[in-house]
Amino acid sequence: MKQKRYFLAEDEIPRYWYNIQADMKTKPLPPLHPATKQALKAEDLYPIFAKECCNQEMNQIDPWIQIPDDVREAYKFYRSTPLVRAYALEKALGTPAHIYFKNESVSPMGSHKLNSAIPQAYYCRQEGITNITTETGAGQWGASLAYAASMFGIDSAVYQVKISYEQKPYRRSIMQTFGAQVTPSPSMSTRAGKDILTAHPNHQGSLGTAISEAVELARTTPNCKYCLGSVLNHVALHQTIIGLEAEKQMEMAGEYPDIVIACFGGGSNFGGLAFPFMRHVIAAEKGKDHTRFIAAEPASCPKLTRGEFRYDFGDEAGYTPLLPMYTLGHNFAPANIHAGGLRYHGAGVIVSQLLKDKMMEAVDIDQLESFQAGTLFARAEGIIPAPESCHAIAATIREALRCKETGEEKVILFNLSGHGLVDMASYDKFLAGDLQNHSLSDEDLSRTLAEIEPLQP
């Protein structure tokens, strides 16, 4: 059975991003200065980020923020991305559920990450910045920022988590093709990296360590700013182009989602798809107030399902502001799973508040279940998903099979956040039976949480 795809006309691509902070009943708590423990203002972040990103980060007033014309023109290279009815997956599962996916894998870099990389690079160029730096796990974000930096004539430097640097050499090659300097993290090129390697010589890296190194480089390099690919509010804001398009496309399909699902690392693709739909639930709009929102995270890095809501650093060295979030502790060292983009210790501030307020749910997925789901999806729909996206697919399959048991004809929408064509080494290991699940003991979680300074939100 053929897929059915829905596209928007060029003039239908959204002209505004949606800022859910403005509509939230309980506003996210402010980030705190790491030294003074006082609430930050936007200008406190200016030394690190582009000024407009800082203003967007702290904006709790304006629900709609205009997309700059140059950014929207760049979006038109690959947007709108298709909304797809997954008939073949439905048939393979024997479910009465209607399954749709938003296919973000069609972007030039093969993932949703470009949606925020373009505006962040644009705002840096507008400010006259000549260098930008960032971290990356699996490499989707690093590749996207390297591409966006080259688009706007800016030099880029990327710290890639060491285990992903080794597992995914072609991601590194993609970044270097677009002119980025790529360094495995932790490295000896920064004070943060040296300290981590001194304490743990065989450290395989984490997003927390790579963030520390990238922030340090931004702070010590003239005319350089740091860009982040997830977690922060302005990143989720840029990603809402996904859900805003999906809303219009679901109208074209004549349906509305009962369940919205996305994989979860820091929250960018989850918020990007979910927030536009969630605004109707917040407003209690009749007919649109019933939707469930499910974040699917790895069982080996379960900040939403087993973490605590605390003030914690966004990086391992403690350079970032203290963020009110669900966290496993900034010293948490995640297992070396192949979904490198999900190996982050904390959740974004907005998502954390929404989870605390029971506006959304979270599930954890074992590595083997995720690859089983991804393989089934590939054989049914003809697209090999990124290991990160496999978690969303696994959660979707769970819900679809539940519909099979109950006979309910629910509409499920998930985000295919990226393809896995540069991740085939991961699939090789799965198909050879060389992958395994990773479990966390309560003792391990208690130890890293105990290391957090006792600042309760």
C-alpha positions as CSV (number, residue, x, y, z in Angstrom):
1,M,0.0,0.0,0.0
2,K,1.5,3.4,-1.0
3,Q,2.3,6.1,1.5
4,K,0.2,9.3,1.4
5,R,2.2,12.5,1.6
6,Y,1.0,16.0,2.4
7,F,3.1,19.1,1.5
8,L,2.4,22.8,2.0
9,A,2.7,25.4,-0.8
10,E,5.6,27.8,-0.5
11,D,3.4,30.6,0.7
12,E,1.9,28.3,3.4
13,I,5.3,27.8,5.2
14,P,4.8,29.5,8.7
15,R,6.0,33.1,9.0
16,Y,6.1,32.9,12.9
17,W,7.5,30.5,15.4
18,Y,5.3,29.6,18.4
19,N,6.6,30.6,21.9
20,I,4.7,28.3,24.3
21,Q,6.2,30.1,27.3
22,A,3.7,32.9,26.8
23,D,0.7,30.6,27.1
24,M,1.9,28.3,29.9
25,K,-0.2,28.5,33.0
26,T,2.9,27.9,35.2
27,K,5.8,29.8,33.7
28,P,9.2,28.1,33.7
29,L,11.4,29.2,36.6
30,P,14.3,31.5,35.7
31,P,17.9,30.2,35.2
32,L,20.3,31.2,37.9
33,H,23.7,32.8,37.7
34,P,26.2,30.0,38.7
35,A,28.1,32.2,41.1
36,T,25.5,34.6,42.6
37,K,22.5,32.2,42.3
38,Q,20.4,35.2,41.2
39,A,17.9,35.0,38.4
40,L,19.4,35.8,35.0
41,K,18.3,38.5,32.6
42,A,18.7,38.2,28.9
43,E,21.7,40.5,28.9
44,D,23.5,38.2,31.3
45,L,23.7,35.7,28.4
46,Y,24.9,38.1,25.8
47,P,28.6,37.2,26.2
48,I,27.9,33.6,25.2
49,F,25.0,33.6,22.8
50,A,23.7,35.8,20.0
51,K,21.7,38.7,21.5
52,E,18.5,37.9,19.7
53,C,18.7,34.2,20.9
54,C,19.1,35.5,24.5
55,N,16.0,37.7,24.1
56,Q,14.0,34.8,22.7
57,E,15.3,32.6,25.5
58,M,13.8,34.8,28.2
59,N,10.6,35.9,26.4
60,Q,7.6,34.8,28.3
61,I,5.2,37.5,26.8
62,D,5.0,37.1,23.0
63,P,3.3,33.9,21.8
64,W,4.4,34.5,18.2
65,I,7.9,35.5,17.1
66,Q,8.5,36.5,13.5
67,I,10.8,34.4,11.4
68,P,13.3,36.7,9.6
69,D,12.9,36.8,5.9
70,D,16.4,35.5,5.2
71,V,15.8,32.5,7.5
72,R,12.4,31.8,5.9
73,E,14.0,31.9,2.4
74,A,16.7,29.4,3.6
75,Y,13.9,27.2,5.1
76,K,12.4,27.1,1.6
77,F,15.3,25.0,0.4
78,Y,13.8,22.0,2.1
79,R,10.5,23.0,3.7
80,S,7.8,22.1,4.0
81,T,8.8,18.6,5.0
82,P,6.2,15.9,4.2
83,L,3.6,14.6,6.6
84,V,3.2,10.9,5.7
85,R,0.4,8.4,6.5
86,A,2.3,5.2,7.3
87,Y,-0.2,2.7,5.8
88,A,2.5,0.0,5.5
89,L,3.5,0.3,9.2
90,E,-0.2,0.1,10.2
91,K,-0.6,-3.0,8.1
92,A,2.5,-4.6,9.5
93,L,1.2,-4.0,13.1
94,G,-2.4,-5.0,12.3
95,T,-3.5,-1.9,14.2
96,P,-6.7,0.1,13.7
97,A,-4.7,3.2,14.6
98,H,-3.9,5.8,11.9
99,I,-0.2,6.5,12.1
100,Y,1.4,9.7,10.6
101,F,5.0,10.8,10.7
102,K,6.5,14.2,10.0
103,N,9.6,13.4,7.9
104,E,12.4,15.8,9.0
105,S,15.0,13.5,7.5
106,V,14.6,15.2,4.1
107,S,16.5,18.3,5.2
108,P,20.0,18.8,3.5
109,M,21.6,17.4,6.7
110,G,19.2,14.6,7.2
111,S,17.6,15.8,10.4
112,H,15.5,18.5,12.1
113,K,18.5,20.2,13.6
114,L,18.9,22.6,10.6
115,N,15.7,24.4,11.7
116,S,17.6,26.0,14.6
117,A,21.1,26.0,13.1
118,I,20.0,28.4,10.3
119,P,18.5,31.1,12.6
120,Q,21.3,30.9,15.1
121,A,23.9,31.3,12.5
122,Y,21.9,34.1,10.9
123,Y,21.6,36.0,14.2
124,C,25.3,35.7,14.8
125,R,26.1,37.1,11.3
126,Q,23.7,40.0,12.0
127,E,25.7,40.8,15.1
128,G,29.0,40.7,13.2
129,I,30.2,37.5,14.8
130,T,33.0,35.7,12.8
131,N,33.3,32.5,14.8
132,I,30.8,30.1,16.3
133,T,31.3,27.0,18.4
134,T,29.2,24.1,19.6
135,E,29.0,20.6,20.8
136,T,27.4,17.6,19.1
137,G,26.6,14.0,20.1
138,A,25.7,11.8,17.1
139,G,26.7,14.6,14.8
140,Q,23.3,15.8,13.4
141,W,23.5,19.1,15.2
142,G,27.2,19.6,14.4
143,A,26.7,18.9,10.8
144,S,23.7,21.3,10.6
145,L,25.6,24.2,12.3
146,A,28.6,23.6,10.1
147,Y,26.4,23.9,7.1
148,A,24.6,26.9,8.4
149,A,27.8,28.6,9.3
150,S,29.2,28.1,5.8
151,M,25.9,29.5,4.4
152,F,26.5,32.8,6.3
153,G,30.3,32.9,5.9
154,I,31.1,32.1,9.6
155,D,34.0,29.9,10.8
156,S,32.8,27.0,13.0
157,A,34.4,24.7,15.6
158,V,32.6,21.6,16.9
159,Y,33.4,19.4,19.9
160,Q,32.0,16.0,19.2
161,V,31.4,13.5,22.0
162,K,34.4,11.1,21.7
163,I,32.5,7.9,21.6
164,S,30.3,9.3,18.7
165,Y,33.4,10.7,17.0
166,E,34.7,7.1,16.9
167,Q,31.4,5.4,16.2
168,K,30.2,7.8,13.5
169,P,33.2,8.9,11.4
170,Y,31.1,10.0,8.5
171,R,29.3,12.6,10.6
172,R,32.7,14.0,11.3
173,S,33.5,14.0,7.6
174,I,30.3,15.9,6.8
175,M,31.2,18.6,9.3
176,Q,34.7,18.9,7.9
177,T,33.3,19.1,4.4
178,F,31.5,22.3,5.4
179,G,34.6,23.7,6.9
180,A,34.2,23.0,10.6
181,Q,37.1,22.2,12.9
182,V,36.0,19.0,14.7
183,T,37.6,17.9,18.0
184,P,36.7,14.8,20.0
185,S,35.6,15.6,23.5
186,P,36.9,15.5,26.2
187,S,40.1,16.9,24.7
188,M,43.3,18.6,25.9
189,S,42.5,21.8,24.1
190,T,40.5,23.3,26.9
191,R,40.8,23.6,30.7
192,A,37.5,21.8,31.1
193,G,38.7,18.9,28.9
194,K,42.0,18.6,30.7
195,D,40.4,18.5,34.1
196,I,38.0,15.8,33.0
197,L,40.7,13.7,31.4
198,T,42.9,14.1,34.5
199,A,40.2,12.8,36.7
200,H,39.0,10.1,34.2
201,P,41.7,9.3,31.6
202,N,39.5,6.9,29.7
203,H,36.4,9.2,29.6
204,Q,34.4,8.5,26.4
205,G,32.7,11.8,26.6
206,S,29.1,13.1,27.0
207,L,27.1,16.1,25.7
208,G,27.8,17.7,29.1
209,T,31.6,17.5,28.6
210,A,31.4,18.7,25.0
211,I,29.2,21.7,26.1
212,S,31.8,22.7,28.7
213,E,34.6,22.7,26.1
214,A,32.5,24.6,23.5
215,V,31.4,27.2,26.1
216,E,35.0,27.7,27.2
217,L,36.2,28.2,23.6
218,A,33.4,30.8,23.1
219,R,34.4,32.7,26.2
220,T,38.1,32.8,25.4
221,T,38.0,33.5,21.7
222,P,37.5,37.0,20.3
223,N,34.3,37.6,18.4
224,C,33.0,34.1,19.0
225,K,29.6,32.9,20.2
226,Y,28.3,29.6,21.3
227,C,25.3,27.9,19.7
228,L,23.3,25.1,21.2
229,G,21.3,22.4,19.4
230,S,18.7,21.4,22.1
231,V,17.6,22.0,25.7
232,L,17.3,25.8,25.6
233,N,14.0,27.7,25.0
234,H,15.1,29.5,21.9
235,V,16.1,26.2,20.2
236,A,12.7,24.7,20.9
237,L,11.1,27.9,19.6
238,H,12.9,27.6,16.2
239,Q,11.8,23.9,16.0
240,T,8.1,24.7,16.3
241,I,8.2,25.2,12.5
242,I,7.7,21.4,12.6
243,G,4.5,21.3,14.5
244,L,3.1,24.4,12.9
245,E,3.5,22.7,9.5
246,A,2.1,19.5,10.8
247,E,-1.0,21.2,12.0
248,K,-1.8,22.5,8.6
249,Q,-1.0,19.1,7.0
250,M,-3.2,17.2,9.4
251,E,-6.0,19.5,8.4
252,M,-5.3,18.5,4.8
253,A,-5.5,14.8,5.9
254,G,-8.8,15.6,7.6
255,E,-7.6,14.2,11.0
256,Y,-6.3,15.5,14.3
257,P,-3.8,13.6,16.5
258,D,-4.9,11.9,19.7
259,I,-1.3,11.1,20.5
260,V,1.9,13.1,19.6
261,I,5.3,11.3,20.1
262,A,8.9,12.3,19.6
263,C,12.2,11.0,20.9
264,F,13.9,12.9,23.7
265,G,17.4,14.0,24.4
266,G,17.2,17.7,25.5
267,G,13.8,18.5,24.0
268,S,14.2,20.2,20.7
269,N,12.4,17.9,18.3
270,F,9.9,16.9,20.9
271,G,9.0,20.5,21.6
272,G,9.1,21.4,17.9
273,L,6.4,18.9,17.1
274,A,4.4,19.0,20.3
275,F,4.2,22.6,21.4
276,P,2.0,23.9,18.6
277,F,-0.5,21.2,19.3
278,M,-0.2,21.6,23.1
279,R,-1.3,25.2,22.9
280,H,-4.8,24.0,22.1
281,V,-4.8,21.8,25.2
282,I,-3.6,24.7,27.3
283,A,-6.4,26.8,25.9
284,A,-8.9,23.9,26.5
285,E,-10.1,24.2,22.9
286,K,-13.1,21.9,22.3
287,G,-12.1,19.0,20.0
288,K,-8.4,19.7,20.4
289,D,-7.9,19.4,24.2
290,H,-7.6,15.7,24.4
291,T,-4.2,15.1,22.8
292,R,-1.6,13.1,24.8
293,F,2.1,14.0,24.4
294,I,4.7,11.4,24.9
295,A,8.5,11.9,25.0
296,A,10.5,8.7,24.3
297,E,13.9,8.6,26.0
298,P,16.6,5.9,26.2
299,A,16.4,3.6,29.3
300,S,20.1,4.2,29.9
301,C,19.6,8.0,30.2
302,P,16.2,8.4,31.8
303,K,16.1,12.0,33.1
304,L,12.3,12.3,32.6
305,T,11.3,9.0,34.0
306,R,13.8,8.6,36.8
307,G,15.5,11.9,37.2
308,E,14.7,14.7,39.7
309,F,13.4,18.2,39.2
310,R,16.3,20.3,40.4
311,Y,18.5,23.3,39.6
312,D,21.5,21.8,37.8
313,F,24.2,22.8,35.4
314,G,23.7,22.2,31.7
315,D,27.3,21.0,31.4
316,E,29.8,18.9,33.3
317,A,32.3,21.7,34.2
318,G,29.7,24.0,35.6
319,Y,30.1,26.9,33.1
320,T,26.4,27.2,32.2
321,P,23.7,28.9,34.2
322,L,21.8,26.7,36.7
323,L,18.7,25.4,35.0
324,P,15.4,24.2,36.7
325,M,15.1,20.8,35.0
326,Y,14.6,17.1,35.4
327,T,18.2,15.8,35.7
328,L,20.3,12.8,36.4
329,G,23.1,15.1,37.7
330,H,25.6,17.0,35.5
331,N,28.3,14.5,36.4
332,F,26.2,11.6,35.0
333,A,28.1,9.5,32.5
334,P,25.7,7.9,30.1
335,A,26.2,4.4,28.6
336,N,27.7,4.3,25.2
337,I,24.5,3.7,23.3
338,H,24.3,4.4,19.6
339,A,21.6,7.0,19.9
340,G,24.3,9.6,20.6
341,G,22.0,12.6,20.3
342,L,19.9,11.4,23.3
343,R,22.8,10.9,25.8
344,Y,22.2,14.1,27.8
345,H,21.8,14.3,31.5
346,G,19.0,16.9,31.7
347,A,15.8,18.0,30.1
348,G,14.9,21.5,28.7
349,V,13.4,24.0,31.2
350,I,10.1,24.2,29.3
351,V,9.6,20.5,29.0
352,S,10.6,20.0,32.6
353,Q,7.9,22.4,33.8
354,L,5.3,20.8,31.4
355,L,6.1,17.3,32.7
356,K,6.0,18.6,36.3
357,D,2.5,20.0,35.6
358,K,1.4,16.7,34.0
359,M,0.9,18.3,30.6
360,M,2.9,15.4,29.0
361,E,4.2,11.9,29.6
362,A,7.5,10.2,29.2
363,V,8.5,6.6,28.5
364,D,11.9,5.0,28.4
365,I,13.0,2.6,25.7
366,D,15.7,0.0,25.8
367,Q,18.3,0.1,23.0
368,L,17.3,-3.3,21.5
369,E,13.6,-2.4,21.4
370,S,14.5,0.8,19.7
371,F,16.5,-0.9,16.9
372,Q,13.8,-3.6,16.5
373,A,11.3,-0.8,16.0
374,G,13.5,1.0,13.6
375,T,14.2,-2.1,11.5
376,L,10.4,-2.9,11.3
377,F,9.7,0.7,10.2
378,A,12.5,0.5,7.6
379,R,11.1,-2.7,6.1
380,A,7.6,-1.3,6.1
381,E,8.1,2.3,5.0
382,G,11.4,2.2,3.1
383,I,13.2,4.7,5.3
384,I,16.1,3.8,7.6
385,P,15.6,6.0,10.7
386,A,18.3,7.5,12.9
387,P,18.9,5.6,16.2
388,E,17.4,8.5,18.0
389,S,14.2,8.5,15.9
390,C,13.9,4.7,16.6
391,H,12.9,5.6,20.2
392,A,9.9,7.6,18.9
393,I,9.0,4.7,16.5
394,A,9.2,2.2,19.4
395,A,6.8,4.4,21.5
396,T,4.5,4.7,18.5
397,I,4.4,0.9,18.1
398,R,3.6,0.5,21.7
399,E,0.6,2.8,21.4
400,A,-0.5,1.3,18.1
401,L,-0.5,-2.2,19.5
402,R,-2.5,-0.9,22.5
403,C,-5.0,0.3,20.0
404,K,-5.0,-3.2,18.4
405,E,-5.8,-4.7,21.8
406,T,-8.7,-2.2,22.6
407,G,-9.9,-1.8,19.0
408,E,-9.6,2.0,19.3
409,E,-9.0,3.9,16.0
410,K,-6.7,6.6,17.4
411,V,-4.6,9.0,15.3
412,I,-0.9,8.9,16.2
413,L,1.6,11.4,15.0
414,F,5.3,11.0,15.5
415,N,8.4,12.9,14.4
416,L,10.9,11.1,12.2
417,S,13.6,13.5,13.4
418,G,16.4,12.1,11.1
419,H,17.5,9.3,8.8
420,G,20.1,6.7,9.7
421,L,22.1,6.4,6.5
422,V,25.2,7.7,8.3
423,D,24.5,5.4,11.2
424,M,24.7,2.0,9.5
425,A,27.5,0.8,11.7
426,S,25.0,0.9,14.5
427,Y,22.6,-1.2,12.4
428,D,25.5,-3.6,11.6
429,K,26.0,-4.2,15.3
430,F,22.4,-4.7,15.9
431,L,21.9,-7.1,13.1
432,A,25.0,-9.1,14.2
433,G,23.6,-9.3,17.7
434,D,26.4,-7.2,19.2
435,L,24.3,-4.6,20.9
436,Q,22.9,-4.9,24.4
437,N,20.6,-3.0,26.7
438,H,22.1,-0.9,29.5
439,S,20.4,-0.6,32.9
440,L,20.9,1.9,35.7
441,S,20.8,1.0,39.3
442,D,19.1,3.3,41.9
443,E,22.5,3.5,43.5
444,D,24.1,5.0,40.4
445,L,21.4,7.6,40.0
446,S,21.5,8.5,43.7
447,R,25.2,9.0,43.6
448,T,25.2,11.6,40.7
449,L,22.1,13.4,42.1
450,A,23.8,13.7,45.5
451,E,26.6,15.6,43.8
452,I,24.2,18.4,42.8
453,E,24.3,21.6,45.0
454,P,21.0,21.4,47.0
455,L,19.2,24.3,45.3
456,Q,15.5,23.2,45.0
457,P,13.3,25.0,42.4
